[in-house]
Amino acid sequence: MKNIKLLISVLFLFTVSVLMSCKGFLDVDPYGKADADLYYSTEEEVGLALIAAYDMVHSDQLNGWSSAVFIKQLPSDGTNCGGGGASDQPQYQDLDDFNWSTENAGIKAYYQVNFYGIYRCNQIINKTTVEGSALVDRMIAEAKFLRAYFFFELNVAFGGVPLRLQAPETVTEGMARSTPDEVYAQIEADLADAIAGLPNKSEYSQADKFRASKQSAQALLGKAHLYQKDYSAAINVFEDIIAVEGTEVDLEADFAELFKASTEFGIESLFEASFVSEGKNWGNANWDRVADDNRHIQLQGPRGPFDGGTSGILAGWGFNAPTQKLYDAFEDTDPRRLMTIISTQELEDIYGGSFIDGHDTESMIRTKLTTYASETNGDNGNTPELNFGTNWKLIRYADVLLMAAEAYHFNGADGTALDLVNQVRMRSGASELTGITGDALFDLIVNERQVELAYEGHRFWDLVRWGLADDELSSLGFISGKHELFPIPLDEILNNPEMDASSQNPGY
């Protein structure tokens, strides 16, 4: 499976253009524009351009430390920013503290990277001239999935954004914001085309498992319907995925292995951001977007003094430290707790290790998506801190089941909803629950998403769309009417002639 990552890490160096999809980031004349007009005329060219579009999914250091997964986690109640102190990576610290501004470097990079991806997809969709190729038709369907993914990320985080479906002709060409409904309509149209043109997961060769499949597109379409509260439409799509359980999708047997190399691109995974361990050391490591290892895993390992004992966990740089609130959200008998978060006392009692609290750690240590020695490479002079190849699982089947449960609940089918929740719970050995309906069932779904999907970037936007963010996060700094959305970056407001101060989100 690492060969897939290596393919991506090599091919992402190909760049179709420096041109951005929004004028706010068009500061130079477009380089290679003539070549771009002639490109996309062979299967190979379209394939390389598509790899460049996939690359935007895992550009975690586009502008310094700017991981999309981190940026979506930090405003939640499941992690604290941590690190070396309040001045360490201020863009992350400010996200954690709801001290956001229009110039936050992480938010700006999040906006940029998604529009970079949209631009690259637009070029494939609009400029490809190859006809009669089933392979190219499939790759265009992949590009439509990716464009929908990037627009979905932007629409949830910023509200309506410029619906850029064509590359701008000049650097002075601006575009006004579309409404969220207009953006969702485009997402749905792209995903309908993607579903029609993409193969099932099982039809990809081993080397192509990183690509979007029919099930990837169905899951994202169901999510888009759910976020719009169109529960019947969401159920129809989710049912299509659930119908192929056991062949195309399923839950992994071992929850503890879900976020390790052994299950990457596995039966539960519908879409991943892929990273590679490349033999980095302090002398050859890049510190920009071409750093293709997942250095954010090292960033969120426990900051010393730390001794992992027999846990297999190495010391890290202390970011994204888990909270007591997340620990308390697990039932005492839920096996997922030890596989997600442990206390300092449990580290000592169970694994014979020790940990002295650092900045923002609350005496808690993550055991999921953390610095396991088995998941990095320290051979031949490699630096383990720089060689984590751990993927981000962006869409997985457990999430689909819980989203479907939510849709069924709000559509009046509580029995089916509870069955789906139990399917997720019982996979890891948590107890089966019976007789739960109504508000109690919704509360259960809220909690199940919190514990099953911990650290995966869903919790904050879940609270926002449910209208629970003020209740759960106001003590952390959340302000209702402001923090439901990120601000449009100041550069975009200043440089886009179709935007002005009135185009900004409320509160900024």
C-alpha positions in Angstrom: 0.0 0.0 0.0 2.9 2.3 0.5 3.5 2.1 -3.2 0.3 4.0 -3.7 1.6 6.7 -1.5 5.0 6.8 -3.2 3.2 7.2 -6.6 1.3 10.2 -5.2 4.4 11.7 -3.6 6.3 11.6 -6.9 3.5 12.7 -9.2 2.2 15.6 -7.2 5.3 17.5 -8.2 3.6 18.0 -11.6 1.8 21.3 -11.6 -0.7 22.3 -14.2 -0.5 26.0 -13.4 0.2 28.6 -10.7 -3.2 30.2 -11.4 -5.6 30.2 -8.5 -9.3 29.8 -8.9 -10.2 33.0 -7.0 -8.8 36.4 -7.9 -8.0 37.0 -4.2 -4.9 34.9 -4.7 -4.0 35.9 -8.2 -1.0 38.1 -7.6 1.1 37.2 -10.6 0.6 36.7 -14.3 -0.4 33.1 -14.9 2.6 31.0 -15.7 2.4 28.5 -18.6 -1.0 29.6 -19.7 -0.4 28.7 -23.3 0.8 25.2 -22.3 -2.3 24.8 -20.2 -4.5 25.5 -23.2 -2.8 22.7 -25.1 -2.6 20.3 -22.3 -5.1 17.5 -21.3 -4.9 16.0 -24.8 -3.7 12.5 -23.8 -4.6 9.9 -21.1 -1.2 10.5 -19.5 -1.6 14.2 -19.3 -5.1 13.9 -17.8 -3.8 11.4 -15.3 -0.9 13.6 -14.2 -3.3 16.6 -13.8 -5.6 14.4 -11.7 -2.8 13.4 -9.4 -2.1 17.1 -9.0 -5.8 17.6 -7.9 -5.6 14.7 -5.4 -2.5 16.3 -4.0 -4.5 19.2 -2.7 -6.4 16.8 -0.3 -3.2 16.2 1.7 -1.4 19.6 1.4 -1.1 20.0 5.2 1.8 22.5 5.0 0.7 24.7 2.2 1.4 27.8 4.3 3.4 26.7 7.3 1.5 24.3 9.6 -2.0 24.4 8.1 -3.6 20.9 8.2 -7.2 20.9 7.3 -7.8 18.0 9.7 -6.2 20.0 12.5 -8.1 23.2 11.6 -11.4 21.3 11.8 -10.5 19.7 15.2 -9.2 22.7 17.1 -12.5 24.6 17.7 -14.1 21.5 19.1 -14.3 20.3 22.8 -12.3 17.1 22.1 -8.8 18.6 21.9 -6.8 21.6 23.2 -4.2 23.2 21.0 -1.3 22.3 23.4 2.2 22.5 21.9 5.0 24.4 23.6 2.9 27.3 24.9 0.5 30.0 23.9 2.9 31.4 21.3 3.7 28.1 19.6 2.0 28.0 16.1 -0.3 31.0 16.8 -2.6 30.2 13.9 -3.5 27.0 15.7 -3.6 28.5 19.2 -6.1 31.2 18.0 -8.3 28.6 16.4 -8.4 26.7 19.7 -9.3 29.8 21.6 -11.9 31.2 19.1 -9.6 34.2 18.6 -10.0 34.0 14.9 -9.3 36.9 12.6 -9.5 37.5 8.8 -5.7 37.1 8.7 -5.4 33.8 10.5 -2.8 31.9 8.5 -4.4 28.5 9.0 -7.8 29.7 7.8 -6.3 31.5 4.9 -4.4 28.3 3.8 -7.6 26.2 4.3 -9.4 28.6 1.9 -6.5 28.6 -0.6 -5.9 24.8 -0.7 -9.5 24.1 -1.5 -9.6 26.6 -4.3 -6.3 25.3 -5.6 -8.0 21.9 -5.8 -11.1 23.4 -7.5 -8.9 25.1 -10.1 -7.1 21.9 -10.9 -10.3 20.0 -11.2 -11.8 22.7 -13.4 -8.9 22.4 -15.8 -9.5 18.6 -16.2 -13.3 19.0 -16.6 -13.2 21.9 -19.0 -10.0 21.4 -21.1 -9.8 17.6 -21.6 -10.0 16.9 -25.4 -9.5 13.1 -25.3 -12.6 11.4 -26.7 -13.6 7.8 -26.7 -11.5 6.8 -23.7 -13.2 5.0 -20.8 -10.2 5.8 -18.7 -10.4 9.5 -19.3 -14.2 9.4 -18.7 -13.5 7.8 -15.3 -10.8 10.4 -14.5 -13.2 13.3 -15.3 -15.7 11.6 -12.9 -12.9 11.6 -10.2 -12.3 15.3 -10.9 -16.0 16.0 -10.4 -15.9 14.1 -7.0 -12.9 16.1 -5.9 -14.4 19.4 -7.0 -17.5 18.6 -5.0 -15.3 17.6 -2.0 -13.4 20.9 -2.1 -16.6 23.0 -2.5 -18.2 21.1 0.3 -15.3 21.9 2.6 -15.6 25.5 1.7 -19.3 25.8 2.0 -19.4 24.3 5.5 -16.5 26.3 6.8 -17.2 29.7 5.1 -20.8 29.7 3.9 -21.3 30.4 0.3 -18.1 31.1 -1.7 -17.5 32.2 -5.3 -18.8 29.3 -7.4 -15.8 29.2 -9.7 -16.3 26.6 -12.4 -14.0 28.1 -15.0 -10.5 29.5 -14.7 -10.5 33.3 -14.7 -9.4 34.8 -18.0 -7.4 37.6 -16.4 -5.8 38.4 -13.0 -8.3 41.2 -12.5 -11.4 39.0 -12.9 -13.3 38.7 -9.6 -16.4 36.8 -8.7 -19.1 37.4 -6.0 -20.0 34.9 -3.4 -22.8 32.4 -4.3 -25.3 31.4 -1.7 -24.8 28.2 0.3 -27.8 26.7 -1.5 -26.2 27.5 -4.9 -23.0 25.8 -3.9 -24.8 22.8 -2.6 -26.7 22.5 -5.9 -23.4 22.4 -7.8 -22.0 19.8 -5.3 -25.0 17.6 -5.9 -24.7 18.0 -9.7 -21.0 17.1 -9.6 -21.6 14.1 -7.4 -24.5 12.8 -9.5 -22.1 12.8 -12.5 -19.4 11.2 -10.3 -21.7 8.4 -9.1 -22.6 7.6 -12.7 -19.0 7.5 -13.9 -17.0 6.0 -11.0 -16.4 2.3 -10.4 -17.2 0.5 -7.2 -14.3 0.3 -4.6 -13.6 -3.3 -5.5 -13.0 -2.6 -9.1 -9.8 -0.6 -8.5 -6.4 -2.3 -8.7 -4.3 -2.3 -5.6 -2.3 0.6 -6.9 -5.4 2.7 -7.5 -7.1 2.2 -4.2 -6.5 5.8 -3.2 -8.9 7.0 -5.9 -12.5 8.1 -5.4 -15.1 5.4 -6.0 -18.8 5.3 -6.5 -19.2 4.7 -2.7 -17.0 7.8 -2.0 -19.3 10.0 -4.1 -22.5 8.5 -2.6 -21.2 9.1 0.9 -20.4 12.7 0.2 -23.7 13.2 -1.5 -25.6 11.8 1.4 -23.6 14.0 3.7 -24.5 17.1 1.6 -28.2 16.1 1.9 -27.9 15.6 5.6 -26.3 18.9 6.2 -29.2 20.5 4.3 -31.6 18.5 6.5 -33.0 16.7 3.4 -33.3 13.5 5.3 -35.3 11.5 2.8 -32.7 12.2 0.1 -29.9 11.4 2.5 -31.5 8.0 3.3 -31.9 7.1 -0.3 -28.1 7.6 -1.0 -26.9 6.0 2.2 -29.1 3.0 1.6 -27.2 2.4 -1.7 -24.0 2.2 0.3 -25.4 0.0 3.0 -26.8 -2.3 0.4 -23.2 -3.3 -0.7 -22.0 -3.9 2.9 -19.8 -7.0 3.0 -18.6 -6.6 -0.5 -17.6 -3.0 -1.2 -17.8 -1.6 2.3 -17.9 -2.8 5.9 -16.6 -2.1 9.4 -13.1 -3.2 10.1 -13.0 -6.0 12.7 -10.5 -4.3 15.0 -11.1 -0.6 16.0 -7.6 -0.4 17.3 -6.1 -1.0 13.8 -8.4 1.5 12.1 -5.8 4.3 12.0 -2.7 2.3 11.2 -1.0 1.3 8.0 -2.6 -2.2 8.2 -6.1 -0.8 7.3 -5.2 2.0 4.9 -7.5 1.9 1.8 -9.3 -1.0 3.5 -12.9 -2.1 3.6 -14.0 0.7 5.9 -12.2 3.5 4.1 -14.1 5.4 1.5 -11.7 8.3 1.0 -8.3 9.0 2.4 -5.6 11.7 2.3 -2.5 9.7 1.6 1.0 10.3 3.1 4.3 8.5 2.6 7.3 7.7 4.7 10.2 8.6 2.5 13.4 8.3 4.6 13.6 11.8 6.0 16.1 13.1 8.4 16.9 16.5 9.8 19.3 17.2 7.0 17.0 16.5 4.0 13.5 17.3 5.3 11.3 19.8 3.6 9.2 22.2 5.7 6.6 23.2 3.2 3.8 21.6 1.1 6.2 19.1 -0.5 6.7 17.5 2.9 4.8 14.3 2.0 5.0 12.5 5.3 2.3 13.2 7.8 4.3 15.3 10.2 1.1 16.3 12.0 1.1 12.9 13.6 4.4 13.9 15.3 2.9 17.3 16.1 0.1 15.7 18.1 2.1 13.1 20.0 2.5 13.7 23.8 5.2 16.3 24.6 7.8 15.2 27.1 8.8 14.4 29.7 7.1 11.3 28.3 7.8 7.6 28.7 5.3 5.4 26.7 6.2 2.2 28.6 4.8 -0.7 26.7 2.2 1.4 24.9 4.4 1.8 21.8 3.8 5.6 21.8 6.7 7.9 21.2 7.0 11.4 22.5 5.7 14.1 20.2 5.4 17.9 20.0 2.3 18.2 22.2 -0.4 19.6 19.9 -4.1 18.6 19.7 -4.0 17.2 23.2 -7.2 15.4 24.2 -9.6 16.8 26.8 -11.1 15.4 30.0 -14.5 16.1 28.4 -13.8 13.7 25.6 -12.6 11.1 28.1 -15.8 11.5 30.1 -18.0 11.1 27.0 -17.1 7.4 26.8 -19.1 4.9 28.8 -16.9 3.2 31.4 -17.2 -0.2 29.7 -16.7 1.1 26.1 -13.5 -0.5 24.8 -13.1 2.4 22.4 -12.0 4.7 25.2 -8.6 3.0 25.8 -8.1 2.9 22.0 -8.8 6.6 21.8 -7.7 8.3 25.0 -6.1 7.4 28.3 -5.3 9.3 31.5 -1.8 9.7 32.8 -2.7 7.3 35.6 -3.8 4.7 33.1 -0.5 5.1 31.2 1.3 4.3 34.4 -1.0 1.5 35.6 -1.6 -0.3 32.3 1.6 0.4 30.3 4.2 1.2 33.0 4.8 4.6 31.4 4.9 8.2 32.8 3.9 11.6 31.6 4.3 15.1 33.1 1.6 17.5 31.9 2.6 20.1 29.4 0.7 23.0 28.0 -3.1 22.3 27.7 -2.9 18.6 28.2 -5.4 18.0 31.1 -3.4 14.8 32.1 -4.8 13.1 29.0 -2.9 11.2 26.2 -4.3 10.2 22.8 -4.0 6.6 21.8 -5.6 7.1 18.4 -3.9 8.9 15.6 -0.7 9.3 17.6 3.0 8.6 17.5 3.3 4.8 17.5 6.8 3.6 16.8 5.3 0.9 14.6 3.9 3.5 12.2 7.1 5.4 11.4 10.6 4.7 10.0 13.8 5.0 12.0 16.0 2.8 9.9 19.2 3.7 8.2 19.6 7.1 9.9 16.0 8.2 9.3 14.4 10.4 11.9 11.3 8.8 13.2 9.7 12.2 13.9 9.7 13.0 10.2 8.6 9.7 8.8 5.0 9.0 9.8 3.1 7.8 6.8 -0.3 7.7 8.6 -3.2 8.6 6.4 -6.1 10.8 7.3 -9.3 8.8 6.8 -11.6 11.5 5.5 -14.7 9.4 4.9 -15.2 6.0 6.5 -18.1 3.5 6.7 -18.8 4.0 10.4 -19.4 7.7 9.7 -21.8 6.7 6.9 -23.7 4.4 9.3 -24.0 7.2 12.0 -25.1 9.8 9.4 -27.7 7.3 8.1 -28.9 6.8 11.7 -29.3 10.5 12.1 -31.3 10.8 8.9 -33.5 7.9 9.8 -34.1 9.4 13.3 -35.2 12.7 11.9 -37.3 10.9 9.3 -39.3 9.0 11.9 -37.6 5.6 11.8 -36.0 5.4 15.2 -35.8 1.6 15.2 -33.6 1.5 12.1 -31.6 4.4 13.4 -30.8 2.5 16.7 -29.9 -0.6 14.8 -27.3 1.3 12.8 -25.9 2.9 16.0 -25.6 -0.5 17.6 -23.8 -1.8 14.5 -21.1 0.8 15.1 -21.0 0.3 18.9 -20.8 -3.5 18.8 -18.0 -3.6 16.3 -15.6 -2.5 19.0 -17.3 -4.5 21.8 -19.5 -1.8 23.3 -22.9 -3.0 24.5 -26.0 -3.3 22.5 -28.7 -0.7 23.4 -32.5 -1.3 23.2 -35.6 0.8 23.5 -34.1 4.2 22.9 -36.2 6.6 20.9 -36.9 10.3 20.5 -34.7 12.9 22.1 -32.8 10.2 23.9 -31.9 8.6 20.6 -30.7 11.9 19.2 -28.5 12.4 22.3 -27.1 8.9 21.8 -26.3 9.7 18.1 -24.6 13.0 19.2 -22.5 11.1 21.7 -21.7 8.2 19.4 -20.3 10.6 16.8 -18.2 12.3 19.5 -16.6 9.1 20.6 -16.4 7.0 17.4 -15.1 9.8 15.3 -12.9 11.5 17.8 -10.0 13.5 16.3 -11.3 13.1 12.8 -12.5 16.6 12.2 -16.3 16.1 12.5 -17.2 17.3 16.0 -17.2 21.1 15.6 -19.2 21.2 12.4 -21.6 18.6 13.9 -22.3 20.9 16.9 -22.7 23.9 14.6 -25.3 22.2 12.3 -27.2 20.8 15.3 -27.4 24.2 16.9 -25.5 22.9 20.0 -22.3 24.8 19.6 -23.3 27.6 22.0 -24.3 25.1 24.7 -21.1 23.0 24.4 -18.5 25.6 23.4 -19.4 29.0 24.9 -17.2 28.3 27.9 -14.3 27.9 25.5 -14.9 31.2 23.7 -17.5 30.4 21.1 -19.7 33.3 20.2 -23.1 32.5 18.7 -23.8 34.4 15.5 -20.0 34.6 14.7 -18.1 31.4 15.1 -20.4 29.2 13.1 -18.3 30.2 10.1 -14.7 31.1 9.5 -14.0 34.6 8.1 -13.4 35.0 4.4 -9.6 35.8 4.3 -8.8 39.5 4.2 -6.8 39.0 1.0 -9.9 37.8 -0.8 -12.0 40.7 0.4 -9.3 43.3 -0.6 -8.3 41.9 -4.0 -11.5 40.5 -5.4 -13.3 43.4 -7.2 -16.7 41.6 -6.7 -16.3 41.6 -2.9 -16.2 44.3 -0.3 -16.7 44.6 3.5 -20.3 43.6 3.1 -19.2 40.3 1.7 -17.6 39.2 5.0 -19.2 36.8 7.3 -21.0 38.2 10.4 -18.8 39.2 13.4 -15.6 39.9 11.4 
